[in-house]
């Protein structure tokens, strides 16, 4: 299980888990996406404020900046949703391969677009990602 699971509607997910006595996410932090927290969650909802406020999760903040760009995560999830009709009936191995290839292609395209606009995106070396 992940240590932190960011989701737009974690307040309602948490309420559902509590109501059904489901402890599946018992060891997982459930913050709400930063944008949704500011725009769509009531300050009067004390449960949401207490348990799902992204600012209450120190691992998500580095100084005065967010470590995770949850808006980009939102955009990526919307992009993934565009493949739903294609992957819905796929067997797990083919599904994983297909999405892996699509992600690689999108990443290459994004890097080229950023470079054309004068930005200098950096890549994390693979040995750093998969240290044993």
Residue pairs with C-beta under 8 A, 6 or more apart in sequence:
1 24
1 25
1 27
1 28
2 28
3 27
3 28
3 29
3 59
4 28
4 29
4 30
4 31
4 57
4 59
4 60
5 25
5 28
5 29
5 30
6 31
6 32
6 33
6 54
6 60
6 68
6 70
6 73
7 13
7 30
7 32
7 33
8 32
8 33
8 36
8 40
8 74
9 32
9 36
10 30
10 31
10 32
10 52
11 32
11 41
11 45
11 47
11 48
11 51
11 52
13 25
13 30
14 30
14 47
14 51
14 52
15 47
16 22
17 23
17 24
17 25
29 57
29 59
30 51
30 52
31 37
31 52
31 53
31 54
31 56
31 57
31 60
32 41
32 48
32 52
32 53
32 54
33 54
33 70
33 71
33 73
33 74
34 54
34 66
34 70
34 71
35 70
35 71
35 74
37 52
37 53
37 54
41 48
41 49
41 52
42 48
43 49
50 56
54 60
54 66
54 70
55 61
59 67
60 66
60 67
60 68
61 67
79 106
80 99
83 98
83 99
83 102
86 98
87 95
87 98
87 99
90 98
110 121
111 121
111 123
114 120
114 121
115 121
